[in-house]
Amino acid sequence: MLKPFVTAVALALTAAPVLGQGTRPPVSVPMPAEQVDRIWQALDLTEALDIMREEGRALSDEIARDYLAGRDGGGWDQAVERIYDPEAMDQTMRTAFAEDLSGADAAPILAFFESDLGHRIISFEMTARRSFLDRQVEDAARDLVLSGDVPEDRAALIDRFIDANDLVDFNTSGAMNTNFAFLTGLSRSDSFAMTEAEVLDQVWTESESSRADTELWLQAYLTTAYEPLSDDDLQSYLDFSRTEQGQRLNRALFAGFGEMYEQQYHALGLAVAQQMAGQDL
């Protein structure tokens, strides 16, 4: 169900305590709002949210087909508009992101992402992510990875980037949490009533396939996004990602996107349950 959102910006989901994925850093001095805003702009997070909004709307269409058999109606459309409201998405993401950046040093983050290389990286990430809205583009990128035609040195460098940022673990945990959130909301319907234990069992059952798909998606996406970069440029990005502030930024992005995703998926599950209840009347 869940489509990842990678990197320092590219893939972001966080795990909730219910599935055991760590906690946020201790509360410390908040990062000044103007610095948070500069980081937000440097990472082009407004564009990232716009892409995720389009992905969410496409997902809602799939959910309607799978669960509502095309009988979704105006109530469903209104619910989807509320769930993917731009201001609500911005506020949820920005609040959790800023909170998790408390105590971080903005200077090295801004020095990297406000540089020419940083601007190019973000531009390439957003362009690739938007291109993946076309399923044929995504499938072609997956096929390229599976074919073994990606140069060995580049594939190894991308794998090191994935490992340095814990992208597979973070995103697998995030996918499990959003699935849990969706199924918890859906279980309010008599047709899909489940206990919390049953929901957890289903989520864990799907975790292995989710992890494998996440890893392939990451390799396909990053291969596409960073194709214009030289190996030296990509190594510079990897080096930054391994720094303390690079790791802090990565966690903050996962925290922000994760909070937003979990709220959205729970709301989608509830909306399906409510729509089904209306159909049963």
Secondary structure, 3 states (H helix, E strand, C coil): CCCCCCCCCCCCCCCCHHHCCCCCCCCCCCCCHHHHHHHHHHCCHHHHHHHHHHHHHHHHHHHHHHHHCCCCHHHHHHHHHHHCCHHHHHHHHHHHHHHHCCCCCHHHHHHHHCCHHHHHHHHHHHHHHHHCCCHHHHHHHHHHHHHCCCCHHHHHHHHHHHHHCCHHHHHHHHHHHHHHHHHHHHCCCHHHCCCHHHHHHHHHHCHHHHHHHHHHHHHHHHHHHCCCCCHHHHHHHHHHHHCHHHHHHHHHHHHHHHHHHHHHHHHHHHHHHHHHHHHHC
